[in-house]
Amino acid sequence: MNTNRIALALPLAAALLAATATTTPAAALTAGGTRAGGPWHSAWAASPQAPAHTPWYPNWSEAGFTDQSVRQVVRVGAAGDEVRIRLTNVHGRTPLRLTGATVARSAGGAAVRQDTVRALRFGGAGPVTVPAGRELSSDPVGLPVRAFEELTVTLYFRGPTGPATFHNVAMTTSYRAAGDHRRDTAAEAFTDRSLSWYYLAGVDVHGADPGASREAGRGAVVAFGDSLTDGFGSTPGANHRYPDRLAERLAADGTPRAVLNAGIGGNKVLTGSECFGESAVERFRRDALGRPDVRTVIVLQGTNDIIQPDTEVDHCTAGTPRVTAEQLIDGHRRLVREAHAHGVRILGATMPPYLGSPAWTRAGDEVRTAVNTWIRTSGAYDGVVDFDRVLADTSDPAGAKIKAEYVLEADRIHLTDAGYTAMAGAVDLNSL
């Protein structure tokens, strides 16, 4: 959904203060591959966005970094004996010069565990330049990790980076320090905070984990969507987004698989935005199909196409046309065709209700209902995840609003932790 001014009233704002459309996998300088003993497989990912001014969700993307260290925490969804970090400059207009970087196990906040700090190298060197519009993987690093363990990546930029490719709605805290602190284990130098990720595209793992061969054989799941996939409204730092909860369900079921989050808050199916990324049809190949181990994609998209024409117009929502159900369905069909062309299974998710939101209109809800009916009945998708029915308030005869315990009262669109857990519970694990 749209993380626009509707969301300003959220209690999350207090936590904030406290705390190329055609790019394809071939654009990666080092792609996924195999090593002795088995393949690399994906453990974490985030969809890149162009630098943007989002005053309701402050970030450092426009200014970039100069003589600063950026420390970022991610939770990996797969285990292994080695890791590699993928960096992205896909929205950069100039080459990105990284002076050096480290990876370590998190000790909470900006601290990292003693004796786990490892230097990242790229082609054997510490400094590296990532060309504009490209992605780059680090060399393998010997650092055993467990599924659901948090890793910390620290990037140091001596010279100015210019505006930064980033991911706006990280729902976890990143840290910044003046100077070179990539090897610090303590948190003291990292006094600045942000709820976004910068230049991070993914983490891959490889190794002798007992479940790794089974996991790699099943392949990763990609959750592709908007802010309900991004997890906007969930508790920052708690990893309560629905893809996180789905990965936990799979592990508890004895069928562990990485669930990669390819959500972008405010993202639309048919049109791009200065703040909310390329359209779904433009970014699908890169963000959903761009990893060699992806086997299934869950698509939850369309609400922003419907509601943004009825929200306050600013630089983020300007130019969003009104859409018909037929236009949205055509966009969904394009995603299905592309997934099938790549041999990937694709599930369609129904859009939840949003009655009570300032952006709700009867005409808009009719479009949502028509698209949901097509997702359920057309057979175009390989399976259906019915978020609409799971989240809808059954006491409402029209089913046009979300259950009170699942929705944020401030905007009636985004969800509580309980709501995201319910979303994860709506996925039939056998359908994956």
Solvent accessible surface area in square Angstrom, and as a share of the most:
residue,aa,sasa,rsa
1,M,3,0.01
2,N,3,0.02
3,T,1,0.01
4,N,8,0.04
5,R,89,0.33
6,I,35,0.18
7,A,7,0.06
8,L,91,0.45
9,A,81,0.63
10,L,5,0.02
11,P,109,0.68
12,L,16,0.08
13,A,37,0.28
14,A,69,0.54
15,A,28,0.21
16,L,24,0.12
17,L,152,0.76
18,A,66,0.51
19,A,19,0.15
20,T,69,0.40
21,A,36,0.28
22,T,114,0.66
23,T,21,0.12
24,T,41,0.24
25,P,56,0.35
26,A,90,0.70
27,A,20,0.16
28,A,21,0.16
29,L,74,0.37
30,T,57,0.33
31,A,63,0.49
32,G,22,0.21
33,G,36,0.35
34,T,108,0.63
35,R,96,0.35
36,A,100,0.78
37,G,84,0.81
38,G,25,0.24
39,P,61,0.39
40,W,14,0.05
41,H,8,0.04
42,S,1,0.01
43,A,4,0.03
44,W,25,0.09
45,A,17,0.13
46,A,9,0.07
47,S,3,0.02
48,P,12,0.08
49,Q,3,0.01
50,A,39,0.31
51,P,33,0.21
52,A,3,0.02
53,H,95,0.43
54,T,2,0.01
55,P,66,0.42
56,W,15,0.05
57,Y,1,0.01
58,P,70,0.44
59,N,30,0.15
60,W,31,0.11
61,S,0,0.00
62,E,91,0.41
63,A,88,0.68
64,G,5,0.05
65,F,2,0.01
66,T,72,0.42
67,D,66,0.34
68,Q,39,0.17
69,S,0,0.00
70,V,0,0.00
71,R,2,0.01
72,Q,0,0.00
73,V,13,0.07
74,V,2,0.01
75,R,45,0.16
76,V,1,0.00
77,G,14,0.13
78,A,0,0.00
79,A,13,0.10
80,G,3,0.02
81,D,62,0.32
82,E,35,0.16
83,V,0,0.00
84,R,12,0.04
85,I,0,0.00
86,R,11,0.04
87,L,1,0.01
88,T,3,0.02
89,N,4,0.02
90,V,7,0.04
91,H,35,0.16
92,G,11,0.11
93,R,235,0.86
94,T,80,0.46
95,P,57,0.36
96,L,5,0.02
97,R,155,0.57
98,L,4,0.02
99,T,20,0.12
100,G,1,0.01
101,A,3,0.02
102,T,4,0.02
103,V,0,0.00
104,A,3,0.02
105,R,37,0.14
106,S,18,0.11
107,A,57,0.44
108,G,43,0.41
109,G,41,0.39
110,A,4,0.03
111,A,24,0.19
112,V,7,0.04
113,R,108,0.39
114,Q,133,0.59
115,D,132,0.68
116,T,7,0.04
117,V,28,0.16
118,R,80,0.29
119,A,36,0.28
120,L,2,0.01
121,R,120,0.44
122,F,14,0.06
123,G,80,0.77
124,G,51,0.49
125,A,44,0.34
126,G,15,0.15
127,P,88,0.55
128,V,26,0.15
129,T,61,0.36
130,V,0,0.00
131,P,48,0.30
132,A,41,0.32
133,G,20,0.20
134,R,83,0.30
135,E,35,0.16
136,L,16,0.08
137,S,5,0.03
138,S,3,0.02
139,D,40,0.21
140,P,56,0.35
141,V,12,0.07
142,G,47,0.45
143,L,0,0.00
144,P,69,0.43
145,V,6,0.04
146,R,154,0.56
147,A,40,0.31
148,F,61,0.26
149,E,18,0.08
150,E,57,0.26
151,L,0,0.00
152,T,2,0.01
153,V,0,0.00
154,T,2,0.01
155,L,1,0.01
156,Y,9,0.04
157,F,1,0.00
158,R,150,0.55
159,G,34,0.32
160,P,110,0.69
161,T,12,0.07
162,G,27,0.26
163,P,80,0.50
164,A,0,0.00
165,T,0,0.00
166,F,4,0.02
167,H,6,0.03
168,N,3,0.02
169,V,3,0.01
170,A,0,0.00
171,M,2,0.01
172,T,14,0.08
173,T,20,0.11
174,S,0,0.00
175,Y,17,0.07
176,R,43,0.16
177,A,2,0.01
178,A,82,0.64
179,G,17,0.16
180,D,67,0.35
181,H,48,0.22
182,R,54,0.20
183,R,145,0.53
184,D,44,0.23
185,T,38,0.22
186,A,52,0.40
187,A,37,0.29
188,E,137,0.61
189,A,32,0.25
190,F,10,0.04
191,T,106,0.61
192,D,56,0.29
193,R,127,0.47
194,S,7,0.05
195,L,1,0.01
196,S,0,0.00
197,W,16,0.06
198,Y,0,0.00
199,Y,2,0.01
200,L,7,0.04
201,A,6,0.04
202,G,0,0.00
203,V,1,0.00
204,D,0,0.00
205,V,0,0.00
206,H,17,0.08
207,G,23,0.22
208,A,85,0.66
209,D,46,0.24
210,P,118,0.74
211,G,10,0.10
212,A,9,0.07
213,S,89,0.57
214,R,132,0.48
215,E,12,0.05
216,A,19,0.14
217,G,64,0.62
218,R,69,0.25
219,G,3,0.03
220,A,3,0.03
221,V,0,0.00
222,V,2,0.01
223,A,0,0.00
224,F,0,0.00
225,G,0,0.00
226,D,1,0.00
227,S,0,0.00
228,L,1,0.00
229,T,0,0.00
230,D,3,0.02
231,G,0,0.00
232,F,6,0.03
233,G,14,0.13
234,S,2,0.01
235,T,67,0.39
236,P,37,0.23
237,G,38,0.36
238,A,35,0.27
239,N,19,0.10
240,H,42,0.19
241,R,18,0.06
242,Y,1,0.00
243,P,3,0.02
244,D,24,0.13
245,R,62,0.23
246,L,0,0.00
247,A,6,0.04
248,E,49,0.22
249,R,82,0.30
250,L,3,0.02
251,A,38,0.30
252,A,95,0.73
253,D,83,0.43
254,G,49,0.48
255,T,45,0.26
256,P,34,0.22
257,R,15,0.06
258,A,2,0.01
259,V,19,0.11
260,L,4,0.02
261,N,26,0.14
262,A,4,0.03
263,G,0,0.00
264,I,0,0.00
265,G,4,0.03
266,G,0,0.00
267,N,1,0.00
268,K,3,0.01
269,V,0,0.00
270,L,47,0.23
271,T,39,0.22
272,G,41,0.39
273,S,24,0.16
274,E,102,0.46
275,C,2,0.01
276,F,2,0.01
277,G,9,0.09
278,E,21,0.09
279,S,1,0.01
280,A,0,0.00
281,V,23,0.13
282,E,76,0.34
283,R,1,0.00
284,F,0,0.00
285,R,104,0.38
286,R,32,0.12
287,D,24,0.12
288,A,1,0.00
289,L,14,0.07
290,G,13,0.13
291,R,30,0.11
292,P,80,0.50
293,D,14,0.07
294,V,4,0.03
295,R,106,0.39
296,T,2,0.01
297,V,0,0.00
298,I,0,0.00
299,V,0,0.00
300,L,1,0.00
301,Q,0,0.00
302,G,0,0.00
303,T,3,0.02
304,N,0,0.00
305,D,2,0.01
306,I,12,0.06
307,I,1,0.01
308,Q,1,0.01
309,P,28,0.17
310,D,45,0.24
311,T,15,0.09
312,E,111,0.50
313,V,108,0.62
314,D,22,0.11
315,H,69,0.31
316,C,3,0.02
317,T,4,0.02
318,A,60,0.47
319,G,74,0.71
320,T,20,0.12
321,P,66,0.42
322,R,161,0.59
323,V,21,0.12
324,T,66,0.39
325,A,12,0.09
326,E,125,0.56
327,Q,90,0.40
328,L,0,0.00
329,I,28,0.14
330,D,73,0.38
331,G,0,0.00
332,H,0,0.00
333,R,101,0.37
334,R,110,0.40
335,L,2,0.01
336,V,11,0.06
337,R,140,0.51
338,E,36,0.16
339,A,0,0.00
340,H,85,0.38
341,A,87,0.67
342,H,90,0.40
343,G,67,0.64
344,V,13,0.07
345,R,93,0.34
346,I,0,0.00
347,L,1,0.00
348,G,0,0.00
349,A,0,0.00
350,T,0,0.00
351,M,0,0.00
352,P,5,0.03
353,P,2,0.01
354,Y,3,0.01
355,L,57,0.28
356,G,52,0.50
357,S,8,0.05
358,P,104,0.65
359,A,1,0.01
360,W,61,0.21
361,T,46,0.26
362,R,171,0.62
363,A,68,0.53
364,G,8,0.07
365,D,18,0.09
366,E,107,0.48
367,V,26,0.15
368,R,10,0.04
369,T,69,0.40
370,A,45,0.35
371,V,0,0.00
372,N,1,0.01
373,T,66,0.39
374,W,26,0.09
375,I,3,0.01
376,R,60,0.22
377,T,102,0.59
378,S,48,0.31
379,G,66,0.63
380,A,23,0.18
381,Y,12,0.05
382,D,53,0.27
383,G,17,0.16
384,V,63,0.36
385,V,1,0.01
386,D,27,0.14
387,F,0,0.00
388,D,17,0.09
389,R,160,0.58
390,V,52,0.30
391,L,0,0.00
392,A,11,0.09
393,D,26,0.13
394,T,120,0.70
395,S,91,0.59
396,D,22,0.11
397,P,141,0.89
398,A,84,0.65
399,G,20,0.19
400,A,6,0.05
401,K,67,0.29
402,I,2,0.01
403,K,50,0.21
404,A,74,0.57
405,E,106,0.48
406,Y,39,0.15
407,V,6,0.04
408,L,27,0.14
409,E,131,0.59
410,A,44,0.34
411,D,1,0.00
412,R,31,0.11
413,I,6,0.03
414,H,3,0.01
415,L,0,0.00
416,T,38,0.22
417,D,37,0.19
418,A,50,0.38
419,G,0,0.00
420,Y,0,0.00
421,T,63,0.36
422,A,16,0.12
423,M,0,0.00
424,A,1,0.01
425,G,45,0.43
426,A,24,0.19
427,V,2,0.01
428,D,83,0.43
429,L,32,0.16
430,N,143,0.73
431,S,19,0.12
432,L,24,0.12
